[in-house]
């Protein structure tokens, strides 16, 4: 229970302005939220703790924006700023996906990749995201996938009415 309370509090800080969203629940290591202003709904989780250097608190989201007709979009906030020509690889369930990257964020390349990643996440137990930082150092952010399917479903259902 303590872990769930800490996770919910941390996820609330990471996601967006505090009064804009409502919690849909915490499901093991993933939380689900709804932001009616946009509207958008999303599942979110923090990366596992690591001993490596961090410039940011890494997290992964699976978001739905009904007005934009976007469903289950994969987004990852990395723990470090990326090299100028970033290469980010997400691994889950024995599959690897090369993501599109910005300064410290990464996304699936298209909707088909989003769908493939989400399908792998639903059946997987662990996920990792690896990249090279501005200093040329490789790093990996790791995630538990416990609760991800339920959190994604809660977010999807919450935005189905928008």
Secondary structure, 3 states (H helix, E strand, C coil): CHHHHHHHHHHHHHHCCHHHEEEEEEECCEEEEEECCCCEEEEEEECCCCCCCCCCCCEEEEEEEHHHCEEEEEEEECCCCECCCCCEEEEECCEEEEEEECCCEEECCCHHHHHHHHHHHHHCCEEEEEEEECCCCEEEEEEECCCHHHHHHHHHHHHHCC
